Amino acid sequence: MMLSVFGLSIPISATELLLASFVFCLVFWVVKAWQPRVPKGLKSPPGPWGWPLLGHVLTLGKNPHLVLARLSQRYGDVLQIRIGSTPVLVLSGLDTIRQALVRQGDDFKGRPDLYSFTLISEGQSMTFSPDSGPVWATRRRLAQNALKSFSIASDPASSSSCYLEDHVNKEAEYLIGKFQELMAKVGHFDPYRYVVVSVANVICAMCFGRRYDHDDQELLSLVNLSNEFGDGTASGNPVDFFPILRYLPNPALDLFKDVNEKFSIFMHKMVKEHYKTFEKGHIRDITDSLIEHCQDKRLDENANIQLSDEKIVNVVSDLFGAGFDTVTTAISWCLMYLVTSPNVQEKIQKELDTVIGRERQPRLSDRLQLPYMEAFILEMFRHTSFVPFTIPHSTTKDTSLSGFYIPKERCVFVNQWQINHDQKLWGDPSEFRPERFLTPDGTINKALSEKAGTGLHPGLARTLFLSRRGWGLVPKRSREQRECPDSGT
């Protein structure tokens, strides 16, 4: 028997033809078996064809948020891609994402069981753990209560309204003084290296009651660990979707493991020191607050669950790491926009002078009287979208969205860059214009601010607060310094 392919005649026996047909049918059957059965009345999410084994990795490239935003224009706000052999649901569009994360929040509140997540906080991170059951909820609630209660507690020896405000004021005052010193000496500098150390100091003060000198080696080691962690996650973790890479030489994975191990050692050391010096009724920081909760054995009202002492390290790690990189990046972007937009800087200066004056530091309670500064920070988050995706979600059960069937444990990417640059929502998304968040009477447009905040992950709430507080000291600058010199600042 002769088989004709592209004009070529290839001899083939009946047995070989039968075997080839059998293999084809077997592969087809396996592929069909892998695909979930779609209930009647629903459809499978659309998406482009991908490469065998690789999926859409090559298509996504270095800017996957841009590629997926373009694909959403073709396939809609609910589309599906594959990374390796793993199907991934990609959500875009404000209404679609609100439907998934708010109205159907319980269906999409899970985390995918990714290998890299097991390396963070010894696999017990509240942020990255695939567990979303009662134990997870109890730990999360305890962490939120500890953070909230300590943040609003007043320090009798300070004029600030709470410990957090006091820590940020001290660090921001030092930071601005350092900037002025550097400008007087050399006329230009890279602010990031100073901002990241100040941010680390605020978080250390909140979590461990300790403020470091800026050249302290332990503090600088923490900053380096944070930078290495960011470098290790910036391009994603291929091992999450290509398991074979775990067993091959992988310098990036080795670095990621090493960073997390060193970070864990530091956390264990700090918590152990707190246990040794803990005094009931004398709460120095968030770690003390968590220890007190554990020693009081406060049980969960619904699930009868308590937090073991061993889990405190993981909770503190989450609280410590949540704002480290995002706060630094947000403040750095604020600096960039203030430098490159002197008209915006002047409006912020004028508002601060009018509302607060130059005789005192800003207070938390001033926030509602500073709508332009609020609009500036909201626009910074929207325009930069420096965290283009949320931490991946996962479905907790079989569900549907916009008429599409979504099976349980489906990995979900939320493209918040697409929301923040949707021309239908913003009109001119590429323009940096804080005024878009203000109503005609000069107050914050709450409806629009909610649109910008739909996709922000939890760490950014603290980023927003610290950025706002840090820049409250801008009035101390003289009016002659508003314009940025032509240096490389």
Rosetta blueprint (number, residue, H / E / L):
1 M L
2 M E
3 L E
4 S E
5 V E
6 F L
7 G L
8 L E
9 S E
10 I E
11 P E
12 I L
13 S L
14 A H
15 T H
16 E H
17 L H
18 L H
19 L H
20 A H
21 S H
22 F H
23 V H
24 F H
25 C H
26 L H
27 V H
28 F H
29 W H
30 V H
31 V H
32 K H
33 A H
34 W H
35 Q L
36 P L
37 R L
38 V L
39 P L
40 K L
41 G L
42 L L
43 K E
44 S L
45 P L
46 P L
47 G L
48 P L
49 W L
50 G L
51 W E
52 P L
53 L L
54 L L
55 G E
56 H L
57 V H
58 L H
59 T H
60 L H
61 G L
62 K L
63 N L
64 P H
65 H H
66 L H
67 V H
68 L H
69 A H
70 R H
71 L H
72 S H
73 Q H
74 R H
75 Y H
76 G L
77 D L
78 V E
79 L E
80 Q E
81 I E
82 R E
83 I E
84 G L
85 S L
86 T E
87 P E
88 V E
89 L E
90 V E
91 L E
92 S L
93 G L
94 L H
95 D H
96 T H
97 I H
98 R H
99 Q H
100 A H
101 L H
102 V H
103 R H
104 Q L
105 G H
106 D H
107 D H
108 F L
109 K L
110 G E
111 R L
112 P L
113 D L
114 L L
115 Y H
116 S H
117 F H
118 T H
119 L H
120 I H
121 S H
122 E H
123 G H
124 Q L
125 S L
126 M L
127 T L
128 F L
129 S L
130 P L
131 D L
132 S L
133 G L
134 P H
135 V H
136 W H
137 A H
138 T H
139 R H
140 R H
141 R H
142 L H
143 A H
144 Q H
145 N H
146 A H
147 L H
148 K H
149 S H
150 F H
151 S H
152 I H
153 A L
154 S L
155 D L
156 P L
157 A L
158 S L
159 S L
160 S L
161 S L
162 C L
163 Y H
164 L H
165 E H
166 D H
167 H H
168 V H
169 N H
170 K H
171 E H
172 A H
173 E H
174 Y H
175 L H
176 I H
177 G H
178 K H
179 F H
180 Q H
181 E H
182 L H
183 M H
184 A H
185 K H
186 V L
187 G L
188 H L
189 F L
190 D L
191 P L
192 Y H
193 R H
194 Y H
195 V H
196 V H
197 V H
198 S H
199 V H
200 A H
201 N H
202 V H
203 I H
204 C H
205 A H
206 M H
207 C H
208 F H
209 G L
210 R L
211 R L
212 Y L
213 D L
214 H L
215 D L
216 D L
217 Q H
218 E H
219 L H
220 L H
221 S H
222 L H
223 V H
224 N H
225 L H
226 S H
227 N H
228 E H
229 F H
230 G H
231 D H
232 G H
233 T H
234 A H
235 S L
236 G L
237 N L
238 P H
239 V H
240 D H
241 F L
242 F L
243 P H
244 I H
245 L H
246 R H
247 Y H
248 L L
249 P L
250 N L
251 P H
252 A H
253 L H
254 D H
255 L H
256 F H
257 K H
258 D H
259 V H
260 N H
261 E H
262 K H
263 F H
264 S H
265 I H
266 F H
267 M H
268 H H
269 K H
270 M H
271 V H
272 K H
273 E H
274 H H
275 Y H
276 K H
277 T H
278 F L
279 E E
280 K L
281 G L
282 H E
283 I L
284 R L
285 D L
286 I H
287 T H
288 D H
289 S H
290 L H
291 I H
292 E H
293 H H
294 C H
295 Q H
296 D L
297 K L
298 R L
299 L L
300 D L
301 E L
302 N L
303 A L
304 N L
305 I L
306 Q L
307 L L
308 S L
309 D H
310 E H
311 K H
312 I H
313 V H
314 N H
315 V H
316 V H
317 S H
318 D H
319 L H
320 F H
321 G H
322 A H
323 G L
324 F H
325 D H
326 T H
327 V H
328 T H
329 T H
330 A H
331 I H
332 S H
333 W H
334 C H
335 L H
336 M H
337 Y H
338 L H
339 V H
340 T H
341 S L
342 P H
343 N H
344 V H
345 Q H
346 E H
347 K H
348 I H
349 Q H
350 K H
351 E H
352 L H
353 D H
354 T H
355 V H
356 I L
357 G L
358 R L
359 E L
360 R L
361 Q L
362 P L
363 R L
364 L H
365 S H
366 D H
367 R H
368 L H
369 Q H
370 L L
371 P H
372 Y H
373 M H
374 E H
375 A H
376 F H
377 I H
378 L H
379 E H
380 M H
381 F H
382 R H
383 H H
384 T H
385 S L
386 F L
387 V L
388 P L
389 F E
390 T L
391 I L
392 P L
393 H E
394 S E
395 T L
396 T L
397 K L
398 D L
399 T E
400 S E
401 L E
402 S L
403 G L
404 F E
405 Y E
406 I E
407 P L
408 K L
409 E L
410 R L
411 C E
412 V E
413 F E
414 V E
415 N E
416 Q H
417 W H
418 Q H
419 I H
420 N H
421 H L
422 D L
423 Q H
424 K H
425 L H
426 W H
427 G L
428 D L
429 P L
430 S L
431 E L
432 F L
433 R L
434 P H
435 E H
436 R H
437 F H
438 L E
439 T L
440 P L
441 D L
442 G L
443 T L
444 I E
445 N L
446 K H
447 A H
448 L H
449 S H
450 E H
451 K H
452 A H
453 G H
454 T L
455 G L
456 L L
457 H L
458 P L
459 G H
460 L H
461 A H
462 R H
463 T H
464 L H
465 F H
466 L H
467 S H
468 R H
469 R H
470 G H
471 W H
472 G H
473 L H
474 V H
475 P H
476 K H
477 R L
478 S L
479 R H
480 E H
481 Q H
482 R L
483 E L
484 C L
485 P L
486 D L
487 S L
488 G L
489 T L
